[in-house]
Amino acid sequence: MTARLFLLTLLGLVPVMLVPTWPTALIVAGVIVVAAVADFFLAPRIHGLELQRTPGPMVRLGNGTHSTLSLINGTNRRLRLHVRDAWVPSAGAVETRSRHVLEPGEQAQVTTELEPTRRGALPGDLVTVRSHSVLGLIRRQKSIDVPATVRVLPPFVSRRELPSKTQKLRELEGRSAVMIRGMGTEFDSLRDYVDGDDVRSIDWRASARAQNLVVKTWRPEKDRRVVIVVDSSRFAARRCGEGTVFDAALEASLLLTALATGAGDRVDVIAADARVRAVASSHRAHDPVHDLSVALTPVHPELYEANWESIAAAVMQTSRQQALVVLVTQLDEATFAEDILPVLPTLTTHHRVVVAGVEDPTLEELAAERGDVEDVYTAAAAESERLATASLQTRLRGLGVSSVHALPEKLPGALADLYIRLKVTGGL
C-alpha cells in the first residue's frame, strides 16, 4: 500500500463526517476497497522483468567504484518501477533508489556509485523492485537475488615509500662491493686484503702477480628467494591503530614484495593460520604486487591458533633452496616460546629467518600515564609488555634471527630497511 491509498482514505472521511451514517461509511469503504483491488490487478507483474548486475573494476581501499544494474522489460505491458539496488553496508552505496518507466522490450541501466569502507569481496544484496499502475494505490513488490561482487584490494598506502627505498637500495649496491662466500654469487672486482677479511676470499694467483695479498669481492645475487609468511590467526584480528594487525601485515608484505621483485628477487607469500589460506608468487607474474593483492583480498583473520608446524612445512615446500623467510606475526613471548621457537631450527637450518611484529600504539600512550594509582599500575603493565617484547627480540638475535617491531604505519618501511641492509651486506 502507498501513501496515495492513505490519502484516499483520509479523503473518504470527509463525506462520512458530513453524513455520519452507516450507509455512507459502507459506501466510502467499499469504493476504497474496490479501487485498491482494481489497482492491484492493474499493476503489472514483475516476473517478466530481467535484471543483470555488472560490477565495476576492482579498486584499492580508499578509491571509489561502481556497479551497473540493467533492467529489461520482457513483458508486453508498460512497467512503472521503483528500484532499490542494495549492497552490503561496507560497499558504501551512495544512491540506491531510482524510478523507471519501461515500454515493452525497452531496457534501462542504473549506475550505483560505491565507496567501499573495508577490504575484501563485497557482494551485492537483493534488488527490490516495486511495480504500480497509473493510480499508484497498490504496488507489487519483489526482491530478486542478482549475484555480483566488487573486489576491494588492500590500500597499499606504503607505496609512497617504494621510490625512496628502491633508490636507497640502488645507491648502496652501487657504492659497496660485498664479500660473500660460496658459489652462485656475482663476481665484482679485486682489492687489497685488509685485516678482518676472510682468508678464503684471497685470490692467490692475483696476489702472486701483484706481489700483495688480493681478495675477491662479490655482489649479492639478483635472483634470491624471499618467502613472506603472513599470520592470519586470532592475533592478527586484534585492532591496532586504524585497522587490524593483519592490515598492517599486508601493507608490510606488499611493500617488501614490490621492493624485492624490483631488485630481481623472487617472492612467495603464504597467508596461514590453522591452515594455509592463500599462496601467491612473483614467478612469471606480470604485476606481482597486484597478483598478491588479489590473492590476499578475500583473506580475513580467523579466530584459530596458528599451526606453525604446517606453516614451516609449507615454507620448506615452497623453497628448497636458501631463502629469506619473513614471518609477519605477533611478538608475544608466551605464544612465541610455545609455538614458533620449536619450529625455528627447521627454518634456520636452511634459510635466513626474519620476524616482523606490529607494535600496539596504545602501549606507548598507556606507559606515559601518571594520573592516579590506577594509571600508574596500567603504565607499569604496558612497560612490562614492552620490555618482554624487547627481551624476546634479544633472544631471537642470539638464535641468529633478525627481528623488526614497529608501529603499524612504520612497519612496512622498517621491514624494507632490514631487507636492504641484508641485501647489501650479503645476508641473503
C-alpha positions in Angstrom: 0.0 0.0 0.0 1.2 3.5 -0.8 0.7 7.0 0.6 -1.9 7.6 -2.1 -4.2 4.9 -0.6 -3.7 6.6 2.8 -4.7 10.0 1.3 -7.7 8.4 -0.4 -8.8 7.0 2.9 -8.5 10.4 4.6 -10.4 11.9 1.7 -13.2 9.4 2.3 -13.6 10.6 5.8 -15.0 13.9 4.5 -18.4 12.5 3.3 -18.6 10.3 6.4 -18.2 13.4 8.6 -20.7 15.3 6.6 -23.2 12.5 6.5 -22.4 10.4 9.6 -24.5 7.3 8.8 -23.6 3.7 8.4 -24.6 3.5 4.7 -22.3 6.4 3.9 -19.4 4.7 5.7 -20.0 1.4 4.0 -20.2 3.1 0.6 -17.0 5.0 1.1 -15.2 1.9 2.4 -16.5 -0.1 -0.5 -15.2 2.4 -3.0 -11.8 2.4 -1.4 -11.6 -1.4 -1.3 -12.7 -1.7 -4.9 -10.2 0.9 -6.1 -7.4 -0.8 -4.2 -8.3 -4.3 -5.5 -8.7 -2.9 -9.1 -5.3 -1.1 -8.8 -3.7 -4.3 -7.6 -4.8 -6.2 -10.7 -3.9 -3.2 -12.9 -0.3 -3.1 -11.6 1.9 -5.3 -13.9 3.6 -8.4 -12.5 7.4 -8.3 -12.3 8.0 -11.9 -13.4 8.9 -10.8 -16.9 11.5 -8.3 -15.8 15.1 -9.3 -16.4 17.8 -8.0 -14.2 21.6 -8.1 -14.5 24.4 -6.6 -12.5 27.8 -5.6 -13.9 30.3 -4.8 -11.2 32.9 -2.2 -11.8 36.7 -2.8 -11.8 38.5 -3.8 -8.7 39.9 -0.9 -6.7 42.1 -0.4 -3.7 40.5 0.6 -0.5 40.0 4.4 -0.4 39.0 4.6 -4.0 35.5 4.5 -5.4 34.0 2.2 -7.9 30.5 1.5 -9.3 28.0 -1.2 -10.4 25.7 -1.1 -13.3 22.2 -2.7 -13.0 20.5 -3.5 -16.3 16.6 -3.7 -16.4 15.0 -5.3 -19.4 11.2 -5.3 -19.8 10.4 -8.7 -21.1 6.6 -8.3 -20.7 4.0 -6.9 -23.1 2.9 -4.1 -20.7 4.3 -0.8 -19.7 6.2 -1.1 -16.4 6.3 1.7 -13.9 9.1 0.7 -11.5 10.7 1.8 -8.2 14.1 0.0 -7.9 16.4 -0.3 -4.9 19.8 -1.6 -5.8 21.0 -2.7 -2.4 24.6 -3.6 -1.4 26.2 -4.7 1.9 26.9 -1.7 4.2 30.6 -1.9 3.8 30.3 -1.4 0.0 29.2 2.2 0.7 26.5 2.5 -1.9 25.7 6.2 -2.3 22.3 6.3 -4.0 20.4 3.0 -4.4 16.9 4.1 -5.3 15.6 5.0 -8.8 12.4 5.2 -10.8 11.8 4.0 -14.4 9.0 3.7 -17.0 9.8 0.9 -19.4 7.8 0.2 -22.6 7.6 -3.5 -23.7 11.1 -4.7 -24.8 12.8 -1.5 -23.6 15.8 -1.6 -21.2 17.4 0.8 -18.8 20.6 1.0 -16.8 21.2 2.2 -13.3 24.7 3.1 -12.1 25.2 2.8 -8.4 28.3 4.6 -7.1 30.2 2.6 -4.4 32.6 4.0 -1.8 33.9 0.8 0.0 34.9 1.1 3.6 36.6 -2.3 4.0 38.8 -4.7 2.1 37.5 -7.9 0.6 35.0 -9.3 -1.8 31.9 -7.3 -1.2 28.7 -8.9 -2.5 25.5 -7.2 -3.7 22.4 -7.5 -1.7 18.9 -8.2 -3.1 17.4 -5.9 -5.8 13.9 -4.8 -4.7 11.5 -3.9 -7.5 8.1 -2.3 -7.0 5.6 -2.1 -9.9 2.5 0.1 -9.9 -0.3 1.3 -12.2 -1.3 4.9 -13.0 -3.4 5.1 -9.8 -0.5 4.1 -7.7 -2.6 2.9 -4.8 -1.2 -0.6 -4.5 2.3 -1.8 -5.6 3.6 -5.2 -6.4 7.0 -5.8 -4.8 9.6 -8.5 -5.3 13.1 -8.9 -4.1 15.4 -10.6 -6.5 18.9 -12.1 -6.0 21.2 -10.7 -8.7 24.7 -12.0 -7.9 27.6 -9.6 -8.2 30.8 -9.0 -6.3 33.1 -6.0 -6.1 36.7 -6.7 -5.2 38.4 -4.2 -2.9 42.1 -4.6 -2.7 44.3 -3.6 0.3 45.0 0.1 0.2 48.9 -0.2 -0.1 49.4 3.2 1.5 53.1 2.4 1.9 53.5 2.5 -1.9 54.7 6.1 -1.4 57.8 4.8 0.3 58.8 2.5 -2.6 60.7 5.1 -4.7 62.9 6.1 -1.8 63.6 2.6 -0.7 64.4 1.5 -4.3 66.7 4.4 -4.7 68.4 3.7 -1.4 68.9 0.0 -2.4 70.5 1.0 -5.8 72.8 3.5 -4.1 74.0 1.1 -1.5 74.5 -1.7 -4.1 76.4 0.6 -6.4 78.6 2.1 -3.7 79.9 -1.0 -2.0 81.1 -4.4 -3.2 80.1 -7.0 -0.7 82.2 -10.1 0.1 80.1 -13.3 0.0 81.4 -16.8 0.4 80.3 -19.7 -1.7 79.1 -20.3 -5.2 76.3 -18.7 -7.0 77.2 -15.0 -6.4 78.2 -12.3 -8.9 82.0 -11.5 -9.0 82.6 -7.8 -8.7 86.3 -6.9 -8.6 89.6 -7.4 -6.8 91.0 -5.3 -4.0 93.8 -5.3 -1.4 93.5 -7.5 1.6 92.7 -5.7 4.9 92.6 -7.1 8.4 89.3 -8.9 9.1 88.8 -10.2 5.5 88.1 -13.9 5.1 91.2 -15.7 4.1 89.1 -18.0 1.9 88.4 -15.0 -0.4 92.1 -14.4 -1.2 92.9 -14.8 -4.9 96.4 -16.4 -4.7 97.1 -16.0 -8.4 96.3 -12.3 -8.5 98.3 -11.9 -5.2 101.3 -13.5 -6.8 101.1 -11.2 -9.8 100.6 -8.1 -7.6 103.2 -9.1 -5.0 100.5 -8.3 -2.4 97.5 -10.1 -0.9 94.4 -9.5 -3.0 90.9 -10.7 -2.3 87.8 -11.2 -4.5 84.8 -9.1 -3.8 81.3 -10.2 -4.8 77.8 -8.7 -5.1 74.6 -10.2 -4.0 72.7 -12.3 -6.5 69.8 -10.7 -8.2 67.6 -13.8 -8.1 67.4 -14.6 -4.4 64.3 -16.2 -2.9 62.1 -14.3 -0.4 59.3 -16.2 1.3 56.8 -14.0 3.3 54.5 -15.7 5.8 51.6 -13.6 7.0 50.0 -14.8 10.2 46.2 -14.7 9.8 45.4 -16.4 13.2 43.4 -14.8 16.1 46.4 -12.5 16.9 46.0 -10.9 13.5 42.4 -9.9 14.2 43.3 -7.6 17.0 42.6 -3.9 16.5 45.8 -1.9 16.1 45.6 1.8 15.2 43.0 2.5 12.4 42.9 -1.1 11.3 43.9 -4.6 12.4 47.3 -6.3 12.9 46.5 -8.2 9.7 46.0 -5.0 7.7 49.4 -3.7 8.9 51.0 -7.1 7.9 49.5 -6.8 4.4 51.0 -3.3 4.0 54.4 -4.6 5.0 54.1 -7.6 2.7 53.1 -5.5 -0.3 56.0 -3.0 0.1 58.5 -5.8 0.6 57.2 -7.7 -2.4 57.4 -4.6 -4.6 60.9 -3.8 -3.4 62.3 -7.3 -3.7 60.8 -8.0 -7.1 62.2 -4.7 -8.3 65.6 -5.8 -7.1 65.3 -9.0 -9.1 64.4 -11.4 -6.3 61.6 -14.0 -6.5 59.0 -13.5 -3.8 56.5 -16.1 -2.5 53.8 -15.1 0.0 51.9 -17.5 2.3 48.9 -16.5 4.4 48.1 -19.1 7.0 46.7 -19.8 10.4 45.4 -23.3 11.3 45.7 -24.0 7.5 47.2 -22.3 4.5 44.7 -19.7 3.4 46.4 -18.2 0.3 49.6 -18.5 -1.7 51.0 -16.0 -4.2 54.2 -16.0 -6.2 56.0 -13.4 -8.3 57.3 -16.2 -10.6 56.0 -15.4 -14.1 53.7 -12.7 -12.7 53.3 -9.6 -14.8 52.5 -7.5 -11.8 53.5 -9.3 -8.6 52.1 -6.7 -6.2 48.7 -6.7 -8.0 48.6 -10.5 -8.0 49.5 -10.6 -4.3 46.7 -8.1 -3.6 44.2 -10.1 -5.5 45.2 -13.4 -3.7 45.0 -11.8 -0.2 41.9 -9.8 -0.8 39.4 -12.5 0.4 41.6 -13.5 3.3 40.5 -12.3 6.8 41.9 -13.3 10.2 40.3 -16.4 11.7 39.9 -16.9 15.4 42.1 -20.0 15.4 45.6 -20.7 16.7 48.3 -20.8 14.1 49.7 -24.2 13.2 53.3 -23.4 12.9 54.4 -26.9 12.1 52.3 -26.9 9.0 53.4 -23.4 8.2 57.0 -24.4 8.4 56.3 -27.4 6.2 54.7 -25.1 3.6 57.8 -22.8 3.7 60.1 -25.8 3.1 57.9 -27.0 0.3 57.8 -23.5 -1.3 61.6 -23.0 -1.4 64.1 -25.8 -1.0 67.0 -23.5 -1.8 68.3 -21.0 0.7 65.9 -18.1 1.1 65.0 -15.1 3.3 61.9 -16.2 5.3 60.0 -13.3 6.8 57.5 -14.2 9.5 55.0 -11.4 10.0 53.3 -12.4 13.2 52.7 -11.3 16.8 55.8 -10.9 19.0 54.1 -12.4 22.1 56.6 -14.1 24.4 54.4 -16.9 25.6 53.0 -17.8 22.2 56.3 -17.5 20.6 58.0 -19.8 23.1 55.3 -22.5 22.8 54.5 -22.4 19.1 57.2 -20.7 17.0 60.5 -21.4 18.7 60.2 -25.2 18.3 60.0 -24.9 14.5 62.7 -22.2 14.2 65.6 -24.7 14.0 63.9 -26.3 11.0 63.8 -23.0 9.2 67.1 -21.5 10.3 68.9 -24.7 9.2 68.1 -24.0 5.5 67.0 -20.3 5.4 67.7 -16.9 6.8 64.8 -16.0 9.1 63.4 -12.6 9.9 60.5 -12.0 12.3 58.3 -8.8 11.9 55.8 -7.8 14.6 53.2 -5.0 14.8 53.6 -2.7 17.9 50.4 -1.7 19.6 50.3 2.2 19.5 48.3 2.3 22.7 51.1 0.8 24.8 53.2 3.9 24.4 50.3 6.1 25.5 49.5 3.8 28.5 53.1 3.7 29.6 53.2 7.5 29.8 50.1 7.9 32.0 50.7 9.0 35.6 47.3 10.5 36.6 46.4 8.3 39.6 47.3 5.0 41.2 45.3 3.0 38.6 47.1 4.8 35.8 50.5 4.0 37.4 49.7 0.3 37.5 48.4 0.4 33.9 51.6 2.2 32.9 53.7 -0.5 34.7 51.8 -3.2 32.9 52.3 -1.5 29.5 56.0 -1.0 30.2 56.3 -4.7 31.2 54.8 -5.7 27.9 57.3 -3.6 26.0 60.2 -5.0 28.0 59.0 -8.5 27.3 59.0 -7.8 23.6 62.5 -6.3 23.7 63.7 -9.4 25.7 62.2 -11.7 23.0 64.0 -9.7 20.3 67.3 -10.1 22.1 66.6 -13.8 22.5 65.9 -14.1 18.7 69.1 -12.2 18.0 71.0 -14.8 20.0 69.5 -17.5 17.7 70.6 -15.7 14.6 67.1 -14.4 13.8 66.7 -10.7 12.9 63.5 -9.0 14.1 61.5 -5.8 13.5 58.9 -4.4 15.8 57.3 -1.2 14.8 54.0 0.8 14.8 51.6 -0.2 12.0 52.4 2.9 9.8 56.2 2.4 10.3 56.4 -1.4 10.0 56.5 -1.5 6.1 59.4 0.9 6.0 61.3 -0.8 8.8 61.0 -4.2 7.2 62.1 -2.8 3.9 65.1 -1.2 5.5 66.1 -4.5 7.1 65.8 -6.2 3.7 68.0 -3.6 2.1 70.6 -4.0 4.9 70.6 -7.8 4.5 70.8 -7.4 0.7 73.8 -5.1 0.5 75.7 -6.9 3.3 75.3 -10.4 1.7 72.9 -11.6 4.4 70.5 -13.2 1.9 
